[in-house]
Amino acid sequence: MLTLLHHCGRNLLTFSAIQAVNKSYYTTQMGKRVAVVLAGCGVYDGSEIHEASAVLVHLSRGGASVNMFAPNIDQMHVVNHLKGEPSEEKRNVLVESARLARGNIQDLSKLSVADHDAVIFPGGFGAAKNLCTWAVQGKDCSVNAEVKAALQAFHGAGKPIGLCCISPVLAAKVFPGCEVTVGVEKDDKYPDTTDTAAAINQLGCKHVSKSVSESLVDDKNKLVTTCAFMCNAPIHEIFDGIGAMVKDVLKLA
């Protein structure tokens, strides 16, 4: 019985120590104001829902306050997510993003860099279809004017920018010479990474292979990227990798 109590006490002390470390880290991040830019709702034509949710959970755990934004534009197209096929209907990016934001979202045109310490862009095809045209034009794509302005404003103010999944291509288009990751090249677990990385390198940027659990920090440009669903990984690994990105964003903020 005494032995059991001894082991339980030691485990409780260990758990308490871990809690103290976590509390100490997150306390230093209190008060950070982070903008999250969405691109619709749903992996095939908007923001990837699990990625957006993971970003919000980790920001909440980090003690940050969050404001969500999306451009008030039509989606490139609408995809029936059950069939995986385009449909004939039209949807608005801001209206669809409001589903993820529980209605608490603003037009991207109202995003003020002065009111925020950092900005994060979740992934999903919407980032490559609605925030830019990478999905159809690759490295020759154009970036939505408001998205480009927001990226340049945060960069110019020396404030960190977090991007995950396919959204790091936004940084590659706007910031020549930057370093980003969209996963591990020449690895079957990352089926689209090699081609995307090649296009990023052709833009004069540097792709750095990082696993799904890791984030890459470009200190010079204050960019933090992680591959998320560019990797065929269990959802908890995606969640943890996004957590690494969020932590690094908050450290830089």
C-alpha positions in Angstrom: 0.0 0.0 0.0 2.8 2.4 0.9 4.6 1.4 -2.3 1.4 2.2 -4.3 1.0 5.5 -2.6 4.6 6.3 -3.3 4.3 5.6 -7.0 1.0 7.5 -7.2 2.5 10.4 -5.5 5.5 10.4 -7.9 3.1 10.3 -10.9 1.0 13.1 -9.5 4.2 15.2 -9.0 5.3 14.5 -12.5 1.8 15.4 -13.9 1.9 18.6 -11.8 5.3 19.5 -13.1 4.1 19.0 -16.7 1.1 21.2 -16.0 3.3 23.9 -14.5 5.5 23.9 -17.6 2.5 24.2 -19.9 1.0 26.9 -17.8 4.2 28.8 -17.8 4.5 28.6 -21.6 1.0 29.6 -22.3 0.9 32.4 -19.7 3.7 34.2 -21.6 1.5 34.1 -24.7 -1.6 35.7 -23.1 -3.0 38.7 -24.8 -1.8 37.8 -28.3 -4.3 38.9 -30.9 -4.4 36.6 -34.0 -6.3 37.0 -37.2 -7.4 33.7 -38.9 -8.2 34.0 -42.6 -10.6 31.4 -44.0 -11.4 30.5 -47.6 -14.8 28.9 -47.4 -16.1 25.7 -45.7 -15.0 22.3 -46.9 -11.8 20.7 -48.1 -12.5 20.6 -51.8 -13.7 24.2 -52.3 -13.0 26.0 -49.1 -11.0 25.8 -45.8 -10.2 22.4 -44.5 -12.5 22.1 -41.5 -10.3 20.0 -39.3 -7.3 22.3 -40.0 -9.3 25.4 -39.2 -10.7 23.8 -36.0 -7.2 22.7 -34.9 -5.8 26.2 -35.4 -8.6 27.6 -33.3 -8.2 25.0 -30.5 -4.5 25.6 -30.3 -4.9 29.4 -30.3 -7.5 29.1 -27.5 -5.1 26.8 -25.5 -2.4 29.4 -26.1 -4.5 32.1 -24.6 -4.8 34.1 -27.8 -7.8 36.2 -28.8 -9.0 35.4 -32.3 -10.8 37.4 -35.1 -11.8 35.6 -38.2 -11.9 37.0 -41.7 -12.6 35.9 -45.3 -12.8 37.7 -48.6 -16.3 38.7 -49.7 -16.1 37.0 -53.1 -17.6 34.1 -55.0 -15.9 30.7 -54.7 -14.1 29.5 -57.8 -16.7 26.7 -57.9 -18.7 24.6 -55.5 -17.9 20.9 -55.0 -20.4 18.3 -53.9 -18.3 16.7 -51.1 -20.4 13.5 -51.1 -19.7 12.8 -54.8 -16.5 14.7 -55.1 -17.8 16.5 -58.2 -18.4 20.1 -59.0 -22.0 21.3 -58.8 -23.7 24.2 -60.7 -24.6 26.3 -57.7 -22.7 29.4 -56.6 -21.5 30.2 -53.1 -19.8 33.1 -51.4 -16.5 32.7 -49.6 -17.4 34.9 -46.7 -20.9 33.4 -46.2 -19.5 29.9 -46.3 -16.6 30.7 -43.9 -19.2 32.0 -41.4 -20.2 28.4 -40.9 -16.8 27.6 -39.5 -16.7 30.9 -37.5 -20.2 30.3 -36.0 -21.2 33.5 -37.6 -18.5 35.6 -36.0 -16.5 36.7 -39.0 -15.6 39.9 -40.9 -14.9 40.9 -44.4 -11.2 40.5 -45.1 -11.2 44.2 -46.3 -11.7 45.1 -42.6 -8.6 43.3 -41.3 -6.3 45.8 -39.5 -2.7 44.8 -39.0 -2.4 47.3 -36.2 -5.1 45.4 -34.2 -3.4 42.0 -34.5 -0.1 40.4 -33.5 -0.2 37.6 -36.1 -2.2 36.0 -38.9 -2.8 32.4 -39.8 -4.1 30.8 -43.0 -5.5 27.3 -42.7 -5.3 25.0 -45.8 -7.9 23.3 -47.9 -8.4 23.7 -51.6 -10.1 27.0 -51.0 -6.7 28.5 -50.2 -5.6 27.4 -53.7 -8.9 28.2 -55.5 -10.4 31.2 -53.7 -7.4 33.0 -52.1 -5.3 32.4 -55.2 -5.5 30.5 -58.4 -2.8 27.9 -57.7 -5.2 25.0 -58.2 -5.5 25.8 -61.9 -2.4 27.8 -62.7 0.3 26.5 -60.3 3.3 28.8 -59.9 1.8 31.1 -62.5 -1.2 31.8 -60.3 -2.4 35.2 -59.1 -3.2 36.0 -55.5 -6.4 37.7 -54.4 -5.6 41.4 -54.0 -6.9 41.6 -50.4 -5.1 38.4 -49.4 -1.9 39.8 -50.9 -2.3 43.1 -49.2 -2.9 41.4 -45.8 0.2 39.2 -46.3 2.4 42.2 -47.2 1.0 44.3 -44.4 1.8 41.7 -41.7 5.2 41.0 -43.3 6.0 44.7 -43.5 5.1 45.2 -39.8 7.4 42.3 -38.8 4.5 40.3 -37.5 4.4 36.4 -37.9 2.4 34.6 -40.6 1.3 31.0 -40.1 0.3 28.8 -43.0 -0.5 25.1 -43.3 -1.3 22.5 -45.9 -1.3 24.1 -49.4 -1.5 27.7 -48.1 2.3 28.1 -47.9 2.1 28.6 -51.7 0.6 32.0 -50.9 3.9 33.0 -49.2 5.9 31.6 -52.0 4.1 33.8 -54.5 4.2 37.0 -52.4 7.6 36.7 -50.7 10.4 35.7 -53.2 13.2 33.9 -51.5 11.2 32.7 -48.5 11.4 29.3 -46.9 8.4 27.1 -46.5 7.4 23.4 -46.1 4.5 21.4 -47.6 5.8 18.1 -46.3 8.5 15.6 -47.2 9.6 15.3 -50.8 9.8 11.9 -52.5 7.8 10.1 -49.8 4.6 8.2 -50.6 2.9 9.5 -47.4 3.2 13.0 -49.0 1.8 12.3 -52.5 1.5 16.0 -53.7 4.5 17.4 -51.9 7.3 16.7 -54.5 5.5 18.6 -57.4 4.4 21.4 -55.2 7.9 21.8 -53.7 9.4 21.9 -57.2 7.0 24.7 -58.2 7.9 26.6 -55.0 11.6 26.3 -55.7 11.0 27.5 -59.3 9.5 30.7 -57.8 12.9 31.4 -56.2 11.9 30.2 -52.8 13.3 27.3 -50.8 11.2 24.3 -49.9 12.4 22.4 -46.8 11.1 18.9 -46.1 9.5 18.6 -42.7 7.3 15.8 -41.3 3.7 16.2 -40.5 4.5 16.7 -36.8 6.9 19.5 -37.4 6.7 23.2 -38.3 9.3 25.2 -40.2 10.2 28.7 -39.1 11.6 31.2 -41.6 13.1 33.6 -39.1 14.0 36.3 -41.6 10.4 36.5 -43.0 8.6 35.4 -39.8 6.8 32.7 -41.6 5.8 29.5 -39.9 4.5 26.6 -42.0 3.4 23.0 -41.6 2.2 20.4 -44.1 -1.0 19.2 -42.3 -3.2 17.2 -44.8 -0.5 17.3 -47.5 0.4 14.2 -45.6 -1.7 11.0 -45.5 -1.5 10.8 -41.7 -3.9 10.1 -38.8 -5.9 13.2 -37.8 -4.2 13.4 -34.4 -0.8 13.8 -36.1 -2.3 16.6 -38.3 -3.6 18.2 -35.1 -0.2 18.0 -33.4 1.6 19.5 -36.4 -0.7 22.4 -36.5 -0.1 22.8 -32.8 3.6 23.1 -33.4 2.9 25.8 -36.0 0.6 27.8 -33.7 3.1 27.6 -30.8 5.9 29.0 -33.1 3.6 31.8 -34.3 2.8 32.8 -30.8 6.5 32.7 -29.8 7.2 35.2 -32.6 4.2 37.4 -32.0 
